Amino acid sequence: MGASGTEQGAGTFWDHLDILRGCLFKIAIAVVGFSIVVFCFKEWVFDIVLAPRNTDFITYRLLGIQPEKVSLMNTGLTEQFMIHMKTSFYVGFLLASPYVLYEIFSFISPGLYDNERRYAIKLVGGVYIMFMLGTALNYFAIFPMTINFLGNYQVSPDVANMLTLQSYMDTLLMMNMVMGLVFELPMLCWLLGKLGLISAAWMRDYRRHAIVLILILSAIITPTGDIFTLSLVSVPIILLYEASILIVARTNRPQLEEKVADENRQIDNKA
């Protein structure tokens, strides 16, 4: 427990539990509140959610591509309502996530030292920004190419595609989550580097292995088969890996300098 957390540390287990309960209650209220607001703006929300299937989507216009429109259908009685509910919760959670992170940080910060609190602020802020960047990349670049390829792919002209709304939404939300998590690579490496578990030299030594794993992961995320879509996923992740090496190198530098200083002091003492 940090020196700055004396006040919270003096409390009992039940005091901490009450604080946690209050924190979780506020988070739940915020998420539900935003979800209700999103639910009420159904047409506006689904205009955005369903936009990547349209031929005039911004990505297609910027690339000069003229894809075929992907048509969607519904097969279940309650399917559209349940998708509306799930989408509202997902978008509501994204909108409430800054407040959610703030509440989590407020709960843990009294138990941290001042330097630990600074690191926690950087970590929480970085995690949020990188997740949103990964989600944006998927929505504007990766998912439109994926849905256009898979939505119009046919093994035979006799087999027509009947893409359901459920399949569309499941794919979009899954890919958003995966890309958001993948973009946490720099933050994860920064944390591991701060703990001394990895080094920039180790990451450089295993760069080839990492690139192979990134290509495999990219192929799993976008099973479209074309090199362009694969590059849309793999190139940003490779760049993230290279950026992570620089981040870890900068993180390890003070530790290396301190280690060298200790070794010099030991040599001076022996002399």
Summary of the structure (lengths in Angstrom):
residues: 271
radius of gyration: 23.8
end to end distance: 39.9
largest distance: 86.7
contacts: 754
relative contact order: 0.10
helix: 80%
strand: 1%
